[in-house]
Amino acid sequence: MKGAVMSADKIRYIVLHTLGAAVFIFVLNKLVLGTTMESAILWTVGFGALAGGLAWQHTQR
């Protein structure tokens, strides 16, 4: 079963992409837009998950 294990470079790419998007969205929501902490965290988790999914999909090509 070739390709079942991801390399460290791909995992690092996915993690950094997820963290980068999550931090950006958190800063945008909390500091720029002035939303509540709960709302900022909710958006952070949502966009982080989407960014992680997109990064994973990109590594599968």
PyMOL Python script that loads the backbone (N, CA, C, O; Angstrom):
from pymol import cmd

cmd.read_pdbstr("""\
ATOM      1  N   MET A   1       0.854  -1.186   0.000  1.00  0.00           N
ATOM      2  CA  MET A   1       0.000   0.000   0.000  1.00  0.00           C
ATOM      3  C   MET A   1       0.893   1.239   0.000  1.00  0.00           C
ATOM      4  O   MET A   1       1.290   1.725   1.059  1.00  0.00           O
ATOM      5  N   LYS A   2       1.193   1.728  -1.149  1.00  0.00           N
ATOM      6  CA  LYS A   2       2.089   2.866  -1.288  1.00  0.00           C
ATOM      7  C   LYS A   2       1.362   4.174  -0.979  1.00  0.00           C
ATOM      8  O   LYS A   2       0.211   4.365  -1.371  1.00  0.00           O
ATOM      9  N   GLY A   3       2.045   5.064  -0.276  1.00  0.00           N
ATOM     10  CA  GLY A   3       1.487   6.377   0.023  1.00  0.00           C
ATOM     11  C   GLY A   3       0.585   6.423   1.236  1.00  0.00           C
ATOM     12  O   GLY A   3      -0.103   7.422   1.446  1.00  0.00           O
ATOM     13  N   ALA A   4       0.566   5.380   2.038  1.00  0.00           N
ATOM     14  CA  ALA A   4      -0.312   5.358   3.205  1.00  0.00           C
ATOM     15  C   ALA A   4       0.231   6.222   4.338  1.00  0.00           C
ATOM     16  O   ALA A   4      -0.535   6.715   5.167  1.00  0.00           O
ATOM     17  N   VAL A   5       1.548   6.406   4.377  1.00  0.00           N
ATOM     18  CA  VAL A   5       2.171   7.189   5.442  1.00  0.00           C
ATOM     19  C   VAL A   5       2.600   8.526   4.867  1.00  0.00           C
ATOM     20  O   VAL A   5       3.227   8.584   3.809  1.00  0.00           O
ATOM     21  N   MET A   6       2.261   9.599   5.566  1.00  0.00           N
ATOM     22  CA  MET A   6       2.636  10.934   5.111  1.00  0.00           C
ATOM     23  C   MET A   6       4.037  11.272   5.603  1.00  0.00           C
ATOM     24  O   MET A   6       4.439  10.866   6.693  1.00  0.00           O
ATOM     25  N   SER A   7       4.767  12.009   4.798  1.00  0.00           N
ATOM     26  CA  SER A   7       6.104  12.425   5.193  1.00  0.00           C
ATOM     27  C   SER A   7       6.012  13.578   6.195  1.00  0.00           C
ATOM     28  O   SER A   7       4.978  14.232   6.331  1.00  0.00           O
ATOM     29  N   ALA A   8       7.116  13.799   6.882  1.00  0.00           N
ATOM     30  CA  ALA A   8       7.164  14.881   7.872  1.00  0.00           C
ATOM     31  C   ALA A   8       6.976  16.244   7.209  1.00  0.00           C
ATOM     32  O   ALA A   8       6.398  17.150   7.810  1.00  0.00           O
ATOM     33  N   ASP A   9       7.454  16.393   5.990  1.00  0.00           N
ATOM     34  CA  ASP A   9       7.291  17.669   5.281  1.00  0.00           C
ATOM     35  C   ASP A   9       5.828  17.973   4.998  1.00  0.00           C
ATOM     36  O   ASP A   9       5.388  19.115   5.133  1.00  0.00           O
ATOM     37  N   LYS A  10       5.076  16.954   4.605  1.00  0.00           N
ATOM     38  CA  LYS A  10       3.648  17.161   4.339  1.00  0.00           C
ATOM     39  C   LYS A  10       2.888  17.477   5.622  1.00  0.00           C
ATOM     40  O   LYS A  10       2.019  18.348   5.636  1.00  0.00           O
ATOM     41  N   ILE A  11       3.214  16.775   6.684  1.00  0.00           N
ATOM     42  CA  ILE A  11       2.551  17.034   7.963  1.00  0.00           C
ATOM     43  C   ILE A  11       2.869  18.441   8.450  1.00  0.00           C
ATOM     44  O   ILE A  11       1.986  19.148   8.935  1.00  0.00           O
ATOM     45  N   ARG A  12       4.135  18.850   8.323  1.00  0.00           N
ATOM     46  CA  ARG A  12       4.529  20.203   8.736  1.00  0.00           C
ATOM     47  C   ARG A  12       3.789  21.247   7.904  1.00  0.00           C
ATOM     48  O   ARG A  12       3.345  22.264   8.438  1.00  0.00           O
ATOM     49  N   TYR A  13       3.654  21.003   6.599  1.00  0.00           N
ATOM     50  CA  TYR A  13       2.928  21.923   5.726  1.00  0.00           C
ATOM     51  C   TYR A  13       1.481  22.074   6.179  1.00  0.00           C
ATOM     52  O   TYR A  13       0.966  23.190   6.251  1.00  0.00           O
ATOM     53  N   ILE A  14       0.830  20.972   6.479  1.00  0.00           N
ATOM     54  CA  ILE A  14      -0.573  21.002   6.915  1.00  0.00           C
ATOM     55  C   ILE A  14      -0.710  21.745   8.240  1.00  0.00           C
ATOM     56  O   ILE A  14      -1.594  22.588   8.395  1.00  0.00           O
ATOM     57  N   VAL A  15       0.166  21.431   9.196  1.00  0.00           N
ATOM     58  CA  VAL A  15       0.092  22.066  10.518  1.00  0.00           C
ATOM     59  C   VAL A  15       0.352  23.564  10.420  1.00  0.00           C
ATOM     60  O   VAL A  15      -0.374  24.357  11.019  1.00  0.00           O
ATOM     61  N   LEU A  16       1.371  23.957   9.676  1.00  0.00           N
ATOM     62  CA  LEU A  16       1.669  25.391   9.555  1.00  0.00           C
ATOM     63  C   LEU A  16       0.562  26.139   8.817  1.00  0.00           C
ATOM     64  O   LEU A  16       0.246  27.277   9.164  1.00  0.00           O
ATOM     65  N   HIS A  17      -0.020  25.519   7.818  1.00  0.00           N
ATOM     66  CA  HIS A  17      -1.120  26.146   7.092  1.00  0.00           C
ATOM     67  C   HIS A  17      -2.325  26.338   8.019  1.00  0.00           C
ATOM     68  O   HIS A  17      -2.967  27.389   8.011  1.00  0.00           O
ATOM     69  N   THR A  18      -2.619  25.309   8.813  1.00  0.00           N
ATOM     70  CA  THR A  18      -3.739  25.380   9.752  1.00  0.00           C
ATOM     71  C   THR A  18      -3.509  26.443  10.809  1.00  0.00           C
ATOM     72  O   THR A  18      -4.384  27.268  11.070  1.00  0.00           O
ATOM     73  N   LEU A  19      -2.327  26.423  11.421  1.00  0.00           N
ATOM     74  CA  LEU A  19      -2.023  27.408  12.467  1.00  0.00           C
ATOM     75  C   LEU A  19      -1.994  28.832  11.925  1.00  0.00           C
ATOM     76  O   LEU A  19      -2.481  29.757  12.576  1.00  0.00           O
ATOM     77  N   GLY A  20      -1.431  29.007  10.747  1.00  0.00           N
ATOM     78  CA  GLY A  20      -1.379  30.338  10.146  1.00  0.00           C
ATOM     79  C   GLY A  20      -2.764  30.914   9.896  1.00  0.00           C
ATOM     80  O   GLY A  20      -3.028  32.077  10.201  1.00  0.00           O
ATOM     81  N   ALA A  21      -3.641  30.096   9.340  1.00  0.00           N
ATOM     82  CA  ALA A  21      -5.007  30.550   9.084  1.00  0.00           C
ATOM     83  C   ALA A  21      -5.743  30.817  10.389  1.00  0.00           C
ATOM     84  O   ALA A  21      -6.474  31.801  10.501  1.00  0.00           O
ATOM     85  N   ALA A  22      -5.554  29.945  11.379  1.00  0.00           N
ATOM     86  CA  ALA A  22      -6.251  30.110  12.651  1.00  0.00           C
ATOM     87  C   ALA A  22      -5.807  31.383  13.366  1.00  0.00           C
ATOM     88  O   ALA A  22      -6.638  32.123  13.892  1.00  0.00           O
ATOM     89  N   VAL A  23      -4.517  31.637  13.385  1.00  0.00           N
ATOM     90  CA  VAL A  23      -4.012  32.852  14.037  1.00  0.00           C
ATOM     91  C   VAL A  23      -4.505  34.090  13.312  1.00  0.00           C
ATOM     92  O   VAL A  23      -4.909  35.065  13.946  1.00  0.00           O
ATOM     93  N   PHE A  24      -4.476  34.058  11.994  1.00  0.00           N
ATOM     94  CA  PHE A  24      -4.955  35.205  11.214  1.00  0.00           C
ATOM     95  C   PHE A  24      -6.419  35.506  11.512  1.00  0.00           C
ATOM     96  O   PHE A  24      -6.784  36.657  11.748  1.00  0.00           O
ATOM     97  N   ILE A  25      -7.249  34.483  11.501  1.00  0.00           N
ATOM     98  CA  ILE A  25      -8.677  34.689  11.742  1.00  0.00           C
ATOM     99  C   ILE A  25      -8.927  35.155  13.174  1.00  0.00           C
ATOM    100  O   ILE A  25      -9.780  36.011  13.410  1.00  0.00           O
ATOM    101  N   PHE A  26      -8.177  34.589  14.138  1.00  0.00           N
ATOM    102  CA  PHE A  26      -8.367  35.015  15.525  1.00  0.00           C
ATOM    103  C   PHE A  26      -8.013  36.491  15.690  1.00  0.00           C
ATOM    104  O   PHE A  26      -8.769  37.246  16.302  1.00  0.00           O
ATOM    105  N   VAL A  27      -6.883  36.899  15.154  1.00  0.00           N
ATOM    106  CA  VAL A  27      -6.467  38.304  15.261  1.00  0.00           C
ATOM    107  C   VAL A  27      -7.466  39.206  14.548  1.00  0.00           C
ATOM    108  O   VAL A  27      -7.820  40.269  15.057  1.00  0.00           O
ATOM    109  N   LEU A  28      -7.914  38.790  13.389  1.00  0.00           N
ATOM    110  CA  LEU A  28      -8.886  39.585  12.648  1.00  0.00           C
ATOM    111  C   LEU A  28     -10.170  39.758  13.458  1.00  0.00           C
ATOM    112  O   LEU A  28     -10.679  40.871  13.592  1.00  0.00           O
ATOM    113  N   ASN A  29     -10.691  38.657  13.996  1.00  0.00           N
ATOM    114  CA  ASN A  29     -11.949  38.728  14.741  1.00  0.00           C
ATOM    115  C   ASN A  29     -11.807  39.474  16.056  1.00  0.00           C
ATOM    116  O   ASN A  29     -12.601  40.368  16.347  1.00  0.00           O
ATOM    117  N   LYS A  30     -10.820  39.124  16.845  1.00  0.00           N
ATOM    118  CA  LYS A  30     -10.714  39.674  18.203  1.00  0.00           C
ATOM    119  C   LYS A  30     -10.203  41.096  18.207  1.00  0.00           C
ATOM    120  O   LYS A  30     -10.786  41.954  18.869  1.00  0.00           O
ATOM    121  N   LEU A  31      -9.137  41.368  17.491  1.00  0.00           N
ATOM    122  CA  LEU A  31      -8.511  42.678  17.580  1.00  0.00           C
ATOM    123  C   LEU A  31      -9.051  43.687  16.567  1.00  0.00           C
ATOM    124  O   LEU A  31      -9.255  44.853  16.904  1.00  0.00           O
ATOM    125  N   VAL A  32      -9.280  43.250  15.346  1.00  0.00           N
ATOM    126  CA  VAL A  32      -9.722  44.196  14.319  1.00  0.00           C
ATOM    127  C   VAL A  32     -11.228  44.418  14.384  1.00  0.00           C
ATOM    128  O   VAL A  32     -11.693  45.558  14.380  1.00  0.00           O
ATOM    129  N   LEU A  33     -11.990  43.325  14.445  1.00  0.00           N
ATOM    130  CA  LEU A  33     -13.448  43.447  14.441  1.00  0.00           C
ATOM    131  C   LEU A  33     -14.030  43.622  15.838  1.00  0.00           C
ATOM    132  O   LEU A  33     -15.163  44.081  15.982  1.00  0.00           O
ATOM    133  N   GLY A  34     -13.270  43.262  16.866  1.00  0.00           N
ATOM    134  CA  GLY A  34     -13.723  43.460  18.241  1.00  0.00           C
ATOM    135  C   GLY A  34     -14.842  42.524  18.668  1.00  0.00           C
ATOM    136  O   GLY A  34     -15.706  42.921  19.450  1.00  0.00           O
ATOM    137  N   THR A  35     -14.845  41.286  18.173  1.00  0.00           N
ATOM    138  CA  THR A  35     -15.890  40.343  18.559  1.00  0.00           C
ATOM    139  C   THR A  35     -15.592  39.760  19.937  1.00  0.00           C
ATOM    140  O   THR A  35     -14.516  39.975  20.495  1.00  0.00           O
ATOM    141  N   THR A  36     -16.548  39.027  20.470  1.00  0.00           N
ATOM    142  CA  THR A  36     -16.347  38.387  21.775  1.00  0.00           C
ATOM    143  C   THR A  36     -15.359  37.239  21.636  1.00  0.00           C
ATOM    144  O   THR A  36     -15.103  36.754  20.534  1.00  0.00           O
ATOM    145  N   MET A  37     -14.805  36.807  22.773  1.00  0.00           N
ATOM    146  CA  MET A  37     -13.835  35.711  22.759  1.00  0.00           C
ATOM    147  C   MET A  37     -14.459  34.430  22.222  1.00  0.00           C
ATOM    148  O   MET A  37     -13.824  33.705  21.457  1.00  0.00           O
ATOM    149  N   GLU A  38     -15.700  34.144  22.618  1.00  0.00           N
ATOM    150  CA  GLU A  38     -16.371  32.928  22.155  1.00  0.00           C
ATOM    151  C   GLU A  38     -16.532  32.920  20.642  1.00  0.00           C
ATOM    152  O   GLU A  38     -16.294  31.905  19.988  1.00  0.00           O
ATOM    153  N   SER A  39     -16.932  34.041  20.101  1.00  0.00           N
ATOM    154  CA  SER A  39     -17.115  34.143  18.654  1.00  0.00           C
ATOM    155  C   SER A  39     -15.777  34.028  17.930  1.00  0.00           C
ATOM    156  O   SER A  39     -15.676  33.353  16.906  1.00  0.00           O
ATOM    157  N   ALA A  40     -14.762  34.683  18.460  1.00  0.00           N
ATOM    158  CA  ALA A  40     -13.444  34.618  17.828  1.00  0.00           C
ATOM    159  C   ALA A  40     -12.907  33.192  17.823  1.00  0.00           C
ATOM    160  O   ALA A  40     -12.334  32.748  16.828  1.00  0.00           O
ATOM    161  N   ILE A  41     -13.089  32.477  18.924  1.00  0.00           N
ATOM    162  CA  ILE A  41     -12.604  31.093  18.992  1.00  0.00           C
ATOM    163  C   ILE A  41     -13.411  30.195  18.052  1.00  0.00           C
ATOM    164  O   ILE A  41     -12.843  29.317  17.402  1.00  0.00           O
ATOM    165  N   LEU A  42     -14.700  30.400  17.975  1.00  0.00           N
ATOM    166  CA  LEU A  42     -15.534  29.608  17.077  1.00  0.00           C
ATOM    167  C   LEU A  42     -15.090  29.774  15.627  1.00  0.00           C
ATOM    168  O   LEU A  42     -14.936  28.785  14.910  1.00  0.00           O
ATOM    169  N   TRP A  43     -14.885  31.004  15.194  1.00  0.00           N
ATOM    170  CA  TRP A  43     -14.428  31.258  13.839  1.00  0.00           C
ATOM    171  C   TRP A  43     -13.022  30.708  13.622  1.00  0.00           C
ATOM    172  O   TRP A  43     -12.711  30.199  12.545  1.00  0.00           O
ATOM    173  N   THR A  44     -12.171  30.810  14.647  1.00  0.00           N
ATOM    174  CA  THR A  44     -10.808  30.300  14.547  1.00  0.00           C
ATOM    175  C   THR A  44     -10.805  28.795  14.308  1.00  0.00           C
ATOM    176  O   THR A  44     -10.093  28.303  13.433  1.00  0.00           O
ATOM    177  N   VAL A  45     -11.594  28.073  15.080  1.00  0.00           N
ATOM    178  CA  VAL A  45     -11.661  26.617  14.920  1.00  0.00           C
ATOM    179  C   VAL A  45     -12.218  26.259  13.547  1.00  0.00           C
ATOM    180  O   VAL A  45     -11.701  25.361  12.881  1.00  0.00           O
ATOM    181  N   GLY A  46     -13.252  26.946  13.127  1.00  0.00           N
ATOM    182  CA  GLY A  46     -13.858  26.663  11.827  1.00  0.00           C
ATOM    183  C   GLY A  46     -12.908  26.900  10.667  1.00  0.00           C
ATOM    184  O   GLY A  46     -12.742  26.036   9.805  1.00  0.00           O
ATOM    185  N   PHE A  47     -12.288  28.068  10.645  1.00  0.00           N
ATOM    186  CA  PHE A  47     -11.376  28.368   9.545  1.00  0.00           C
ATOM    187  C   PHE A  47     -10.106  27.539   9.630  1.00  0.00           C
ATOM    188  O   PHE A  47      -9.534  27.188   8.597  1.00  0.00           O
ATOM    189  N   GLY A  48      -9.652  27.218  10.832  1.00  0.00           N
ATOM    190  CA  GLY A  48      -8.489  26.346  10.976  1.00  0.00           C
ATOM    191  C   GLY A  48      -8.766  24.968  10.404  1.00  0.00           C
ATOM    192  O   GLY A  48      -7.917  24.390   9.725  1.00  0.00           O
ATOM    193  N   ALA A  49      -9.953  24.441  10.674  1.00  0.00           N
ATOM    194  CA  ALA A  49     -10.316  23.127  10.141  1.00  0.00           C
ATOM    195  C   ALA A  49     -10.410  23.165   8.615  1.00  0.00           C
ATOM    196  O   ALA A  49      -9.946  22.246   7.939  1.00  0.00           O
ATOM    197  N   LEU A  50     -11.002  24.213   8.081  1.00  0.00           N
ATOM    198  CA  LEU A  50     -11.086  24.339   6.627  1.00  0.00           C
ATOM    199  C   LEU A  50      -9.703  24.472   5.991  1.00  0.00           C
ATOM    200  O   LEU A  50      -9.432  23.868   4.954  1.00  0.00           O
ATOM    201  N   ALA A  51      -8.837  25.259   6.612  1.00  0.00           N
ATOM    202  CA  ALA A  51      -7.485  25.431   6.079  1.00  0.00           C
ATOM    203  C   ALA A  51      -6.706  24.115   6.143  1.00  0.00           C
ATOM    204  O   ALA A  51      -5.962  23.783   5.220  1.00  0.00           O
ATOM    205  N   GLY A  52      -6.880  23.377   7.230  1.00  0.00           N
ATOM    206  CA  GLY A  52      -6.225  22.082   7.341  1.00  0.00           C
ATOM    207  C   GLY A  52      -6.719  21.112   6.283  1.00  0.00           C
ATOM    208  O   GLY A  52      -5.931  20.365   5.701  1.00  0.00           O
ATOM    209  N   GLY A  53      -8.018  21.123   6.033  1.00  0.00           N
ATOM    210  CA  GLY A  53      -8.578  20.268   4.999  1.00  0.00           C
ATOM    211  C   GLY A  53      -8.069  20.620   3.619  1.00  0.00           C
ATOM    212  O   GLY A  53      -7.759  19.733   2.823  1.00  0.00           O
ATOM    213  N   LEU A  54      -7.981  21.909   3.327  1.00  0.00           N
ATOM    214  CA  LEU A  54      -7.463  22.336   2.031  1.00  0.00           C
ATOM    215  C   LEU A  54      -5.983  21.984   1.888  1.00  0.00           C
ATOM    216  O   LEU A  54      -5.550  21.555   0.819  1.00  0.00           O
ATOM    217  N   ALA A  55      -5.214  22.161   2.949  1.00  0.00           N
ATOM    218  CA  ALA A  55      -3.793  21.811   2.890  1.00  0.00           C
ATOM    219  C   ALA A  55      -3.618  20.305   2.695  1.00  0.00           C
ATOM    220  O   ALA A  55      -2.756  19.874   1.929  1.00  0.00           O
ATOM    221  N   TRP A  56      -4.422  19.514   3.378  1.00  0.00           N
ATOM    222  CA  TRP A  56      -4.350  18.059   3.214  1.00  0.00           C
ATOM    223  C   TRP A  56      -4.700  17.678   1.774  1.00  0.00           C
ATOM    224  O   TRP A  56      -4.026  16.851   1.159  1.00  0.00           O
ATOM    225  N   GLN A  57      -5.752  18.286   1.250  1.00  0.00           N
ATOM    226  CA  GLN A  57      -6.145  17.990  -0.129  1.00  0.00           C
ATOM    227  C   GLN A  57      -5.027  18.370  -1.107  1.00  0.00           C
ATOM    228  O   GLN A  57      -4.786  17.673  -2.093  1.00  0.00           O
ATOM    229  N   HIS A  58      -4.361  19.466  -0.821  1.00  0.00           N
ATOM    230  CA  HIS A  58      -3.273  19.908  -1.685  1.00  0.00           C
ATOM    231  C   HIS A  58      -2.103  18.940  -1.657  1.00  0.00           C
ATOM    232  O   HIS A  58      -1.436  18.761  -2.677  1.00  0.00           O
ATOM    233  N   THR A  59      -1.835  18.313  -0.527  1.00  0.00           N
ATOM    234  CA  THR A  59      -0.720  17.366  -0.433  1.00  0.00           C
ATOM    235  C   THR A  59      -1.041  16.035  -1.096  1.00  0.00           C
ATOM    236  O   THR A  59      -0.128  15.255  -1.365  1.00  0.00           O
ATOM    237  N   GLN A  60      -2.301  15.756  -1.365  1.00  0.00           N
ATOM    238  CA  GLN A  60      -2.681  14.494  -1.987  1.00  0.00           C
ATOM    239  C   GLN A  60      -2.542  14.512  -3.499  1.00  0.00           C
ATOM    240  O   GLN A  60      -2.696  13.474  -4.142  1.00  0.00           O
ATOM    241  N   ARG A  61      -2.259  15.645  -4.067  1.00  0.00           N
ATOM    242  CA  ARG A  61      -2.116  15.757  -5.521  1.00  0.00           C
ATOM    243  C   ARG A  61      -0.744  15.360  -5.975  1.00  0.00           C
ATOM    244  O   ARG A  61      -0.455  15.397  -7.171  1.00  0.00           O
TER     245      ARG A  61
END
""", "prot")
cmd.dss("prot")
cmd.show_as("cartoon", "prot")
cmd.util.cbc("prot")
cmd.orient("prot")
